[in-house]
Amino acid sequence: MQIRNVAIIAHVDHGKTTLVDKLLSQSGSFREHQHVVDRALDRNDLEKERGITILAKCTSVVWKGVRINVVDTPGHADFGGEVERILGMVDGAIVLVDAAEGVLPQTKFVVGKALARGIKPIVVVNKIDRQDARQDEVHEEVFDLFAALDATEAQLDFPMLYASGRQGWADATIDGPRKDLSAMFDMIVSHVPPPTVNDDAPFAMVASILEYDNFLGRVLTGRIEQGKAKLNMQVKVLRQDGTVVETGRLTKLLSFRGLDRVPVEEAQAGDIIAVAGLSESTIPDTIGAPDLAAPMHAIPVDPPTLAMTFRINDSPLAGREGKKVTSRQIRERLYREAEGNVAIKISDSPNETDAFEVAGRGELQLGVLIEQMRREGFELAIGRPRVLTRDNPETGAREEPYEEVLCDVDEPYSGVVVEKMSRRKGEMTDLRPSGGGKVRLTFKIPSRGLIGYHGEFLTDTRGTGIMNRLFAGYGPWKGAMEGRRNGSLISTEGGETVHYALFFIQERGTLFVNPGEKIYQGMILGEHSRGSDLEVNPIKEKKLTNVRAAGKDDAMVLIPPRRISLEQAIAYVEDDELVEVTPAAIRIRKRFLDPNERKRFEKRAQDAA
């Protein structure tokens, strides 16, 4: 059977996974009365809740006798490592662009990687049924993007389709019949080249996706580059430097059929398969026949730009809400994550015992990892994110990562966004109207200037602004940058918060806690209205007397507290603070709980400065 391998790439929320749903249903992959949930490929709980794709996934459809392997990729740049490693498995790509929003940063990021590999993409303008669709301008934007990314003549001569993924149709012309996706299937078969492979060479495949299965153990997915894979055949695993890691047998050979992985006896070159039976192999190792001479080439992955410290939870409430609290359990979980996620790097912290440095692409990627761990029963404490700097190889000067930021905001709010970005060392590179009373602002800004800014941005734009960001390379170190402007309200006691005490504390700032919540000394209860920290007693009760005061306590109304999510907490903390994460709660605390220790630490820091 002929094979086509294609990836669907797009900016987050432009409709990739919804389109894959329709491709599966219209190709006959589902039975007539089979119930299928929306966004069927988003199987992870976090993916369903957030409505985004986090892990790259494979599926397969058959169209007119041709097997089409489709890879659904994440749209967020924080999960770019997922995209980079699967581009080696495909020969074509469908670039999905929203008919109203047009080309956004993450589209640029992934398309640049695909064009550099020589892939000739098919461009699909999706959501053409939107009232604010502007398909002609979007077509021009895509062409300009390809030209800016040094596309070849053949890549610039890309075919276009107009589609509505939700309604399940795609046409080559804007006024087509709008019936089904047959035009897209035909375009994939005719435009995407079949894999160029050597059937007679020894079997070899590069592991691109690693998963754990309760019954099969480690399951590795990749494309067979040459030869044939057979069930129970002897194989060896080669690292990129040519060293042999292990030898073993392919105890399971799984091919993709719709949403399922089906056991097969044999698979041919060019097909995407999953194999089990190897205990040491990881990404991007080469799995090959015993007589394979050298490993296959694997795409290098961009290095991480952001790091956080993960440490054991040593607060007074430690061990009460989670089952996995030791440094050994945290270490094993982090190193297992690094095996399957090539964009994350783990190392032991040089400054602290029982702590680990976790480096990744951004706050969202590390936030998803922390959320997965707390759902698995882990308790841990997280330090403030910090950027990873480097020395310029030529001049030796210190450099830091920069990001390109696109902000779509209503015109009245553009001034405050420009002011806040410039205060964080951002430089505006473009300003243009984007229709409907909105303007599109483009900035180049150091990555550390964006830590903690997204929530402030939403407040400044009354929730109407959209901010997209993309790693733009390294640039000169911009020096000191202002941090959080407000101090913290710090508890001086441990116990349970009392309504009476919180009523008087709320006059000093914004509270994060309700009455009756467990707290401890050194825990942060809220944000002070001024720039300094303030120590408060949240368990102080009203002194009782024998004098009656009818109705006097009725007026003690508490303002509802500001509940902070995990990502907001990570962005909120300063260098001397930690985020305590447990399965039941997210708390913010000072690194040193004892006030005397805090003063000694501040004095040492001032002396060192």
N, C-alpha and C positions, 0 to 999 in steps of 0.2 A: 504493500500500500504506500502511496506517496505521502510525504510528511511536509507540513509547514509549521515552523515555530515562530510565534509572534508574541510580543509583549504589548500591553496596553499601558501607556504612560501619560500622565496629566498632572495638573495642579490638584491639590487637595479639594474635594467637594465638587469636582467638575463632572462626576457621573460615571467613573470607570466601572465600579463594581455593579452598578445598576445595569450598565450596558452588557456586562458579562452574563448577568442573569438572563437577559433577553436572547443573547447568542445561544446559551444552553437550551432554553425552552424551544426556540425556533429550529434548532438542529435536531430535535427529537431525542435529546438526552434524558428527558423526564417521561415517565409513563403518563397516559392520558389523564388519569384522575389523581396523580401523585401531588400531595401538598408540599409546596416548596416555599420557604420563608423568603422575604425580601433580602437582598444583598446576601445571597446564600454563601458566598465565599468568605464573608466576615464571620468566621466561626468563633473567634476569640471573644470572651465577654467584654473586654475593654473596647474592642473594635465595634461591637454592637452598641455599646453605651455612648461612645464618642462619635460614632458615625464616620470613622476614618479607617483606612487600611493601614495596619502596622506591619504585618508580615507578608512577604511576597508568597503567592500561592499559584499552583498549576492546576489547570483543568484541560479537558480535551473534548473536541466535538468532531464529528465526521460530516463532510459536506461534499456530495457528488463523488464519493469514493476517495476523497482526500482527508487524511487525519490532520486536523489543525490543533496543535498544542498552544493554549493561550495562557500567558502568565500575567496575573493581576499584580500590579506593583503599588507600593505606597506613594502618595502624592506629596507628603511632607518631607522637606529637606532633612529634618532630623533623622529620618529613617532612610537616608540616601545610600547607606551601606547595603541595604536590602536590594536597591535598584542596581547598584554597580556590579554586584556579584552575579545577578541573573542575566545581565545583558550578554554575557558570554554564552548563554544557552539558546539565544534566539537569532534569527536571520532577518527579521523584520520587526517593525514597530508601528502601532497605531497611536498617533499623537492626538489626544482628545483636548479640544479647546472650547471653553464656554462661549456661546454666541454673544453674550452680553459683557462678561468680564474680560474676555480676550486673553492675551498672553500675560501670565503672571510669573513671579520669580521661580517657583518650583518647576514650572514647565520648562523654563530656560535651563535649569540645572540638569534635568534628566535628558532633555533633547541634546544638550551639548555632549553628554556622555555617549548617547546613541550615535550621533553624527561622527564623533571621533573614531568609532568602531567601524565606520563605513556603511552603517545601516541606512537604507533608503526608506524613509517613513511614509505612511499614509496619513494624511491630515483629515481629521473628522471634526467639523464644527457642530458641537452638541448643543442641546437645549434650544434648537432653532425655533421652537414653538413659544419661546418667551416673548412678551410684548416689547421688551427693550432690546431685542436681538439686533445686532449690527454686523451681519455676516460679511459684508464687503470690506469694512474696516478691519475686521478680525483676520480676514484672508491676507490683507496687506501687512498686518502686524506679524503674522506667522512668517511671511516671506522675508520681512526685514530681520526677524529673529534668526532665521536660517542663514541669511547673508552675514549677519554680525558674528555668527558662530563658525564662519569659514566653511560653509557647506560647499560641496563640489557642484558642478553643473548638473550632474545627474540627480543629486539630492535636492537641488532647487527646483527641479522639474517634478514636483511631487503631485500625486493625484489627490483630489479633494472629494469629500463626501459631506452632505448635510444630513443631520440626524436628530432624532429625539430618542434618547435611550429609554426614558420612562415609557413612552408610547410604543417603542419597539419598531422603529422604521429608520431606514437610511437610503438616500438617493444621491445620484451623481449631480443632479440639478436641483435648484431651490424649489422649483414647481413640479417635482416628480410625483409619482402616484402615491407615495407615503403609505405603502401597504405593509412591508416587512423589511428584514435585514438582508435579503438575498443579494442586494448590490454590494454590501460589505463583505459577505462570504466570497462572492465572485472576485472582488478586488483583492482579497487576501490570497486566494489561489493563484490569480494571474500576476500580481505584483511582487509578492514575497517569494524570493528564490528558495528552492528546496535546499536542504543542508548539503554542503559539499563534504563528502566523507569517503573514506576508503574501507570498503567492506572486508577486504582481504588482510588488512593489517591486524596486529594483535589488539585485543579489546582494551579500550581506555576511555575513562570519563573523569571529568573534574567535578568534585563535590561542590555544589553551590548553595544548597539549603540543608540544614541539619535539624532534625526533630527527634523527640524522645517518645517512644511508644511503650505502654505498660507491658505489652506482650512481646514485641519484636526488639525492644532495646533501641539502639541508635539507628535511625532511618535517614539515609543520605540521598538527596535528590540531585540529579544533574543530567546533562545531555551526553549520550554516547558519541564520542568524537570519531572513533574508528572501531572496526571489528564488530563482533556480536557478543551480547551478554547471554549466558545460559545459566539456568538454575543449578546451584551447587557447584559451579565452576570454581577452580582455585584462582585466587587473585592476590596481588600484593599492593600495598599502599605506599606511595612515594610523596615525600615532602617536595617543596619547590626547589630545594637545593640538591635533590636527587637521592637523599638518604631514604632507606626503606624503614618504615615505621612498624609494619606488621604484615603478616600473611594470614589468609583465612579463606573462607568459602562464602559465596553469595547464597545464604540460606533462604532468602526471600527476594523475589524479583517482582516489582509492582509497576504496572503501567496505569496511566490516568485514563479513565473512561467517564466523562461527565464529571460529577462531583466525587466519584468514588475512585479508590485505588484498587485495581484488580490484579490478583496474582497471575503471572504468565510464566511460561516455560522458557521463552526466548525473546530477546528484543534486538532490533536492528540498529545500525549506525544512524545517527540523526534523531532518534526518538528520545524523548525525555522520560526517564524512569526513576524509581526510588528503589534502593537496595538496603538489605539488612544483613547482619551477621558479622559486622566489623566493630571492634570495641575501642579502637584508638583513632580511627580515621576522623578527620574534621575538615573544615573549610580552610583553604582551597586545595586540599590534597588531591592527587591523581590516583584513582583506583584502576588498576590495569592487570592484564594477564601476566603470568610469571616471566614471560620472555620480553616484556616491554622494557625498552632500553632507557628511556628518559621520561621525566614528567611532562605533562602538557602545560602550555602557557596559561597562567591565570591573570585576570585583570587586577592591577594594584588598586587598593582602596584608599581614598583620601584619609589623612590622619585625623584623629579627634581634635576638637578645638576648646572643649570645656571639661572641667574636672570637678568632682565633689569628693568629700571624705565620708565614707560609710563607717560607722563605728558601733560598738555594742551599746545598748541602751543601759545607762547607769543611773537613771533617775530614781527617786524614792518609790515610784510606781512601777518599776521594771519587773517583768515576769508575771504580772497579774492578768494580762490580756492576750499574750501571745504564747505559742508553744515552742518556737525556735528563737532562742535568745543568745546562744553562745557564739563566740567568734569563729569557732570551727564550722558551725552550720552556715554562718553568713559567708565565710570564705568559700565553702564548697558550692553554694548557690551562685555566687558571683563568677567563679571560674567556669561553672557550667554555662552561664549566660554568655561569657566571652567566647566559648567554643562555637556556639551557634550564631553569634552576632559579631561579625568581623569588624564592625564600626566601634566596638567597645573594647577598651584596654583596662586590665586590672593589675594593680601592684600593691605591695604592702606599704603602708604609710611610713615615711622615714622619721616623722616627728612624734608619732603616737603608737603605743602598743594596742593591740586589738582593734586596729583601724586599717582601712583599705582605701587607696586612691582609685576612683572609678572615672575614667575619661571617656567622653562620648561626643556626639555632634551638637547637642543642645539640651535646653531645659526640658523640653517635651519628651525626648527620648529617655533621659534619665528618670523623669517623673513617671513614665510608664513602667520602667523597671521597678521602681520603688513601690508603685501601686500593686504590681503583680506580686512582689515579695510580701507585702502586708496582707494580701488576700490568702497567701499560702501559710500565714501564721507567724511571720517573722516580726520581731521587734528590733528596731535599730534607731540610731541617731544620725542625722545628716547635717553636714556643715554647709556653709555658704558656697554657691558655685563660684568658680574662678576660671579665668581664661588661661589657656596654655600659650605662653610666649615662646619665642625662639630667637636665636641670634642670626642676623643676616649672614649667609655664607661668604659674601664678598667683603662687606664693610665691617662686620662684627657688631653692628648696631642692634639694639633690642627691638624686636618687632612683635606686634600683637595681631590677632585675627580681626578682620573687618567684615561687615555684612552690608549687602545692598538691601534697602528697605523700601517697599512700595506701600504708601498709605492712601487709601480712598476715603476721603472725608467730606462732609458737607462744608460748603464754602465758609460759613461763619466760624467754623472751628479750626480752619487751616492755620490761623495766626498762632494759637496756643500750641499746636503740634510743632510748628517750626521753632517756636521759642524753646519748648522742652527738649527737642532734638539737638538744637545748637548748644543748650546747656550741658548736654551729654556728649559733646564733642562731635556731633553729627554735622555733615556738610550737605546742603541741598544741591542736587545735580540736575533736577528737572521739575517743572511744575506745568501741568496742562489740565484743561477742563476735561472731564470724562462723562459729561452729559447728566441731565437730571439734577442740576444744581450742585454736583459734586466736583471736586478737583482731585487729581492724582499727583501726589508728592513723592519724589524719589530722593533718597538720602544714601550717603555712604557714611557708616558710623562704626566705631570700634564695638566689637561684640559685647564687651563688659558694660557699655553704655545702655544696652538693651535689657540687662538683667534687672528684672523687677519693674520694667516700664509698661508692659502690656496692660496690666490692670489700670494704671494711671491713664493710659491712652484711651481706654474704654470710658473711663469717668469723664475725661476732658471732652470726648466727642458724644457724650450722652448715649453711649452704647451703639451708635450708628456707624462708627469708623471700622474699617477693615485694614489690618496690617499684615503684610506678607514679607518674609525675610529670606535671604539667601546668602550663604558664605561666599565672600568675594575675594578671598586671598588674604595675605599678610601685608601689613603696612607699618609705618613708624609708630613707636610707642607715644601715646598722646599725653602722658603724665597723669597727675592726680585728677580724680574725677569725683564730683560730689555724690554722696550716697543718700541714704534715707534722711529726710529732713526732720522727722519726728522721733522722739525718744520712746521708751517703753514704760509701761506700768508693770512693776515687778512685785511679786508677792513676797512678803516678809515672813509668812507663816504657812504651815501645811494643814490640810483638813478639807472641809467642804465649804464652798462659797455661800455667803449669807445675803439675803435680799437687802437687809438694812445697810450692810457695809457697801454693797455694790451701788446702792442709790447715791451715796456720797462720792464714791470713786468715779462714777460716770461723768461728774462735772469736770473732771480733770482730763478727759480724753474719750476715746472710743473703746468699748469693751469687746473682748473676744469670747467671754464665758457667760453662762446662765447661772442663776442661783442653784445650789445643790450639786455643783460639779466638783470632782476631786481635784485638789491643787496641792502644790508643794512649794517650799521656799526656793526662790530663784526662778519660778515659772513666770512667763510673761502673760499677763491677763488682758492686756490691751495696748493701744497706742496712745502715748502721751500727746497732749495738744501742743506741747513745746518741744524744743530740740533736745532737752536733757532727759535722762531716765528719772523715774520717780518711784520710790518704794512705798507700797501701800499694804494695808492689812484687810484682806477680803473676808476674814472669818469673824470680824468684830461684831458682837451682838449688842442689841439695845439694852442699856441698863434698866432693870425693872424697879419700879417704885410702887408704893401703895397709893399713889395719887392717880385717879382715873382721868383720862383725857379722851373723851368720846370723839371718835372719827379722826383723830390726829394722824394716824398711820395710813389712812386710806389714800392720801395724796402721794404716797411713795411709789410712783410709777417708773418702772425701768424701761429705758429705750432698748428695743431688741438688739442683741449683740451682732457684731459682724462675724459671720462664720467664715473661716478661711479654708479654702481647699488646699490640697497637697501642693499643687504648682504655685499657688499664691504664697503659701508659707515658705517654700524654697526660695522664691524671689524676694520675700520680705526680710529675711534674717540678715543681720550684719555679721562681721567676722567673729565677734565675741558671743554669738548666739548659735543655737542648734535647733533643728526640727526633730522632735521625738515622734516616731511613727510606730503605731501599733495597729493590730487588726481592728480595734474598737475606736481609736482616737488619733487625732493629729494635734500635737501640742507644740508650743514654741517656748524655749527656755534659754536661760543664760548658760554659757559654757561652764562657768564657775558658779555653783549655786549659792555658796556662802558669800555674803557681802564683803567680808574682810579679804577673802581670796581675790575677789574681783578688783578691790582697790589695790592690792599688791601687784596684780597682773597689769593694771592700767599704769601704775607707777613704773614698772619695769619697761613697759612699752614706750612711755615718755622718755625714760632715760636712754633707751636704745635709739630713739629718734633724734 
